[in-house]
Amino acid sequence: MGDFIAVRRAVDRLLEGVLGPLLRLLSDDVEFEVTGAGDLPGPGATRGRESVADYFAALGGLVAFWQMDYTARGRQVIAWGAEQFTLEGCGLEGESEFALVFELAGGMVTRLEVIEDLRAETSSWDGPDFDSDDAESSRRSQASSRAVARLA
């Protein structure tokens, strides 16, 4: 139960913009991976605290609202989340469900996987209504892809 509470407290602080408690829970050679939804690839697995710090620092003040729930299963603690946000500069609003999967050994996180639902992040696109022909569909897809790239 100690690992569960430590992860929960670290994630709660992360939601407040404080990364330190999470970084202190990570092993020196923590494996970190971000995966997208369905057939959307993530950047792949990396190692080390710096990768985790870079990922969460890049999110900055992006998230406007988070809702979290937690589950413990064996050596894993899973933080299930829902977020709503607005991209600065363009006003694009989005929402997403995600999971942070922590694998622990000896009180340290040895692996952290972020599972993102990128399709949901662009579902609230409030841009112009495009016709369904191929050229317009392609244009909408490219706009969504650019928005997703800014989130990654």
LINWO-V997766 format. One record per pair of residues at least 12 apart in sequence whose ideal C-beta (glycine too) atoms are under 7 Angstrom apart, sorted by the first residue. I is the first residue (numbers start at 1). GAP is how many residues later the second one is. D is the distance in whole Angstrom. If there is no record, write none. Layout:
# LINWO-V997766
i:I gap:GAP d:D
i:I gap:GAP d:D
This chain:
# LINWO-V997766
i:3 gap:74 d:6
i:3 gap:101 d:5
i:3 gap:104 d:6
i:4 gap:66 d:7
i:4 gap:68 d:4
i:4 gap:73 d:5
i:6 gap:19 d:6
i:7 gap:18 d:7
i:7 gap:70 d:4
i:7 gap:72 d:7
i:7 gap:95 d:5
i:8 gap:62 d:5
i:9 gap:12 d:6
i:10 gap:12 d:4
i:10 gap:15 d:5
i:11 gap:57 d:7
i:11 gap:68 d:5
i:11 gap:89 d:7
i:14 gap:42 d:7
i:15 gap:51 d:5
i:19 gap:34 d:6
i:19 gap:37 d:6
i:23 gap:26 d:5
i:23 gap:29 d:7
i:23 gap:30 d:6
i:25 gap:83 d:6
i:25 gap:84 d:5
i:26 gap:23 d:5
i:26 gap:26 d:6
i:26 gap:82 d:7
i:26 gap:83 d:5
i:27 gap:81 d:4
i:27 gap:82 d:6
i:27 gap:83 d:5
i:29 gap:18 d:5
i:29 gap:19 d:6
i:30 gap:17 d:7
i:30 gap:18 d:7
i:30 gap:19 d:6
i:30 gap:22 d:7
i:30 gap:79 d:6
i:30 gap:80 d:6
i:30 gap:81 d:7
i:30 gap:82 d:6
i:31 gap:14 d:6
i:31 gap:16 d:6
i:31 gap:79 d:7
i:31 gap:80 d:4
i:32 gap:13 d:7
i:32 gap:14 d:5
i:32 gap:15 d:7
i:32 gap:19 d:5
i:32 gap:20 d:5
i:32 gap:80 d:5
i:33 gap:12 d:4
i:33 gap:80 d:5
i:34 gap:21 d:7
i:34 gap:80 d:5
i:34 gap:82 d:6
i:35 gap:78 d:7
i:35 gap:80 d:5
i:35 gap:81 d:7
i:36 gap:80 d:5
i:36 gap:82 d:5
i:37 gap:79 d:7
i:37 gap:80 d:5
i:37 gap:81 d:5
i:37 gap:82 d:5
i:38 gap:81 d:7
i:40 gap:78 d:5
i:52 gap:60 d:6
i:62 gap:23 d:5
i:63 gap:20 d:5
i:63 gap:22 d:5
i:64 gap:20 d:6
i:64 gap:21 d:5
i:64 gap:22 d:6
i:65 gap:18 d:6
i:65 gap:19 d:4
i:66 gap:15 d:6
i:66 gap:17 d:5
i:67 gap:14 d:7
i:67 gap:15 d:5
i:68 gap:12 d:7
i:68 gap:13 d:5
i:75 gap:28 d:6
i:75 gap:29 d:5
i:75 gap:30 d:7
i:76 gap:25 d:6
i:76 gap:26 d:6
i:76 gap:27 d:6
i:77 gap:25 d:5
i:77 gap:27 d:7
i:78 gap:21 d:6
i:78 gap:23 d:5
i:79 gap:20 d:7
i:79 gap:21 d:4
i:80 gap:19 d:5
i:81 gap:16 d:7
i:81 gap:17 d:5
i:82 gap:15 d:5
i:83 gap:12 d:7
i:83 gap:13 d:5
i:83 gap:15 d:7
i:87 gap:60 d:7
i:87 gap:63 d:6
i:92 gap:33 d:7
i:92 gap:55 d:6
i:93 gap:31 d:5
i:93 gap:33 d:6
i:94 gap:27 d:4
i:94 gap:28 d:6
i:94 gap:30 d:6
i:95 gap:25 d:6
i:95 gap:29 d:6
i:96 gap:20 d:7
i:96 gap:21 d:5
i:96 gap:24 d:5
i:96 gap:25 d:4
i:97 gap:20 d:5
i:97 gap:23 d:6
i:98 gap:16 d:7
i:98 gap:17 d:6
i:98 gap:18 d:5
i:98 gap:19 d:6
i:99 gap:16 d:4
i:100 gap:12 d:7
i:100 gap:14 d:6
i:101 gap:12 d:4
i:101 gap:14 d:7
i:118 gap:30 d:5
i:121 gap:27 d:6
i:121 gap:30 d:6
i:122 gap:22 d:4
i:122 gap:25 d:5
i:122 gap:26 d:6
i:125 gap:19 d:6
i:127 gap:16 d:7
